[in-house]
């Protein structure tokens, strides 16, 4: 099982764990998700690698006696473990103060927040077991590492580099290119246009609200893009999906995204997690109306500015900049 709407690191880690179970232990397994595959690159990953997955509600859980969570942990806000399921394996690289389940009750736990990608953790187990991965599993794991470390540029450890070097000879590079550069619908560019019109610039800090948007993945994608702007050291980006307000935080290498999101979401409910320069969170709202959204965003902005030492500062918008 992954978190509800799995990203490439979660999908790659899950496919890699299936490969480990099959080759190292002779155990067949199934991959199940609660939510949807939303981002274009993620959909291309599933399509190109033919990743088999089921809706969790369509799986007869009584048929299985071992349950694993990949790239998440019990009690995280974006993860729903089915009632009656006792998790046996947790593989993750996030830290979250809001997790409500004591991991001491889990039989096997490998949680290393210092590592850049859960896919790297899974690859390390393949290495230790002497497993040579299939092209599909290797490509999925490599893409998971590629996305969560921004092409091995952030939160990278020796383990991430070792995993990448191990996987790359097995990677299907043609399919990796197809995953990385999918065709995008016109609606994607309209969302991007709307988001750029709502950017607020402070000294080294960029805030952006997408308002009501299509997916949490779009919030993360805009945050990634805005961090590339000259002079920006941190990005706090949010968007409303249904009645859930999703937050993505990015900082330059060496920054503390986890601290910024934790202080930004202080007293706003919800849950958050992160590591190094990447963090994310979600705040459930009783209502998704415009007034409730505006009030939440004002509170978040006040918290974030205080956390960044910019309380009382005035914002500029992209059109105000001379450059």
N, C-alpha and C positions, 0 to 999 in steps of 0.2 A: 504494500500500500504506500502511496505517496501522499503529499499534502493535496488539498482538494483540487486545485488547478495546477498540475505539475509543470515546472519549467524544465529546461534541458538537463540541469544537474540532477533533478529528481528522477526524470525519465531514464537518464543514462545510468544513474546509480541502481535503479530498479532492474534495468535490463542486465547490468553487470552482475547483480546479485543472483538473478536467474541463471546466468552463465556459470557462476560459482557453484550454485546448488546442483546444477546438472552435471558439470564436469568433475567437481571435487567430491561430491557426495552422492551422485546418482539419484538426485531427487528432482522430480518435475514440479513446477510451480506455475502460478498464474499471477498476473499483474492486474490490480483493480484500482479504479479511481472514483472519487465522489463527485468531482466537478466536471470541468470541460477543458479541452485543449484549445486555447484561444489565440495566442500570438501566431502570426504567419509562419515564423521560423519554427515554432514548436509543432505546428501542423505539418510543415514540410518534413520535419524530423520523423514524425510518426509515419508519414506516407512513404518517404524514401527508404526507411529502414524496416518498414512493415512491422512496427512494434505491436505485438498482440496485447490487447487490454480489454478488460470488462468493466462495466458499471458495477460498483460494489453491491448495489441492491439486486443485481441479477445473479450474484454468486451464492451458491448454497454453502454458507460458511461452515456448516456442520461436516463438510467433506474434508476440512483441513485441520491439522493439529499443530501448525506452526504459522505464526503471523509476524511479519516484519514491517517496520516503518522505515522508509528511506528518505533522507533529506528533510526529516521533520521528527517531532517527538510527541508522545502523548500529552494532551493538554494544551498544545499550541492552538492559537485562535483560528488558524487556517486549516486545521486538521480535525476531522470527525472520525473517531474510531467507533465502529459499530457496537451497539450494545451487546454485551455478552462475550466480546472478544478480549482475550488477554494477550497483550503484545509480548512476543518472545525475543525479538531482535530489534534493536534501534541502531541505525547508522546515520550519523548527522554531523554537521560542522557548525551549527548555530548555537547561540546562547539566548536564553529567554527567561527573564525573571518571573514571568507569569505562568509558566508551566505548572500544572497542578498535580501531576502524577510523579510519585517517587520512583525514580529509575532503579532503585535497589530491588524492586519487584520484577524487573525485566531480566531474563536469563542471560542475554548477551548484549552488552552496550559498548559501542565504539563512537563516542562523541568527542570530537577534537576541534574546538572553535578556532584554533590557530591555523588549521589547514584551509586552503582556499576553496576546495570543492569536495562535496560528498563523493563525487565520482572518483576523486583521487584516493579516498579511503577504500572504496570498493576495489579499485584497481590494485591497491597494495595487497589486498587479500588474495587476488588472483595471482600476483607475483609470488607471494609466500607459499601458495598452494601449487605452484608450477603449472598453472592453467594458461594455455594459449587461447585467447578469446577469438570468437568468430569475427568476421568483418563487421557484422551488424553491431555486436556488443562493443567492439573496440571503437567504432565510429561514434556510437552513442556516448560512451564514456569520455572520449576525447572532446566531443562537442560540449558535454557537460562541464568539463574543465575549462574549455575555451571561453564559454559564456560567463561562468562564475568568477573567473580570474581576469576577465577582459583581455583575452589573448595573452595570458601569463604576465600581466602588468600590475595586478593588484593582489594583495593578500596571498602572495605566492611563497610557498615553503619548499624545502628540498624534496618533500614527499610529492608535491604537485609536479615538480620537474621530473622526478623519477617516474611517476605514473605516466606522464606525457611521453617520455622517451620510450617507455615500455610499450605503450599502446600504438604509437604512430606507425610502426612497420605493418600493423594489421589493419590500419584504417583504409576504408574505401574513399579515396580522396575525391573522386568524381561525385559521389553522393554527398560528401561533406560540403563541397562547393554548392551543390543544389540546395542543401539545407540552409546554408549561410546567406544565400542571396535569392530568396523566394520572390515571386511576383506579388505586388501589394494592391489591394483594392483602392478605388478612389476615396472611399470613406476614410481610409487611414490618413490620407493627406489632408482631408478636411478637419479631422480631429487634431492633427498636428498644427494646422493653421490656427485653429481656435485656441489651442494650448499656448502657442507663442504670443498670442494677443493678451494673455493673462499673466505673463511672467512679471515678477516684481524683483527688482535688483537692489541689493544692499551692498555694503562693503565686503566683498568676498563671499556673500551668501545670496543664493537665488531661491525664491519661493515661486511656486506655480500651482494653480488649481485648474484641473481639467473640468470642474463642475461635474455634471452627470456624464459618465463616459461608458464605453463598451466593456472594459475589462480592467482588472488590476494589472495585467501585463502591460497595457498601454501606459499606465502611470509609471511603471518601472522603466519603460522604454524612453519616455520623455525625460525622466530624471537622468538616465544615462547620457542622453544627448546634451542636456543642459550643462552637465559637468565639463563638457569639452569647450565651453565658452571661455575666452581669455579672462583671467582675473577671478574666476569662480573657484572657490575652495570647497564649497559645500552646497548641496541642493536638497530642498525639502519640497516634495511634490505630492499632491493628493488628488483623488477623484472619487466620485460617488458611483458605486455599482449596486443597483437595487437600493437597499437601505443600509449598506455597509460602505463606510468611507475608508478607502485604502490609501496608505501612505508609503512612499518610497523615499529613502534618504541615501544620498551618495556624498562621499567626501573625497578629496584628493588623497593620494597615497600617504599613509601616516596619520590620517584623520581618524576620528572616533565617531562613526555613524551611529553606533549603538547608544552612546551617551546622548547624542543630539536627538534621536528619535524618542528615547526614554524621557528626556526632559521636555521635549516638545509635546508629547502625548500625556504628560503628567495631569492627573485628575480628570482625564477625558474618557476613561473607560477603555475597553478594548484590550488588545494584546499586541506585543511587538517582539521582534527578535532581530538579531544581526550579528555581524562579525566584521572587524576591521573597518573598511571604508564602505560597507554595504549594509543596509538595514531596511526592514519593512514592517508594517503593522496594519491593523484593521480596527475600526471603531464602529460598532453596531449603533444605528440610530433608530429611535422609535418611529420617526417619520423622515421621509426623504424629500420633504418640500423645500422650496428655495429658502425660506426664512430660517429653518433649522440648519440648513447647510451653511448659510452666511454666518450665523452665530458661531457654529463650530469652527469655521475657518478663521474667524477673528480671534477666538481663544487660542487656536493652534499657533497663529502668527505671533501673538503676544508671547507665548511660551518659548517659541523658537528664537525670537529676537533676544529674549532675556538669556536663553542658554548660550547664544552666540556672542553675548556682550554688546548687543546692538539695540537695546531697549530705547525707545524714543526716536530712533532713526527714521528718516524719510526714504521712501522707495522711489526708484526710477523705473520706467518701463522701457522696453526695447527701443521704441521710437524716440525716446528722450536722449539716447546716447549719440554723441557726435560721431562715433566710429561705426 
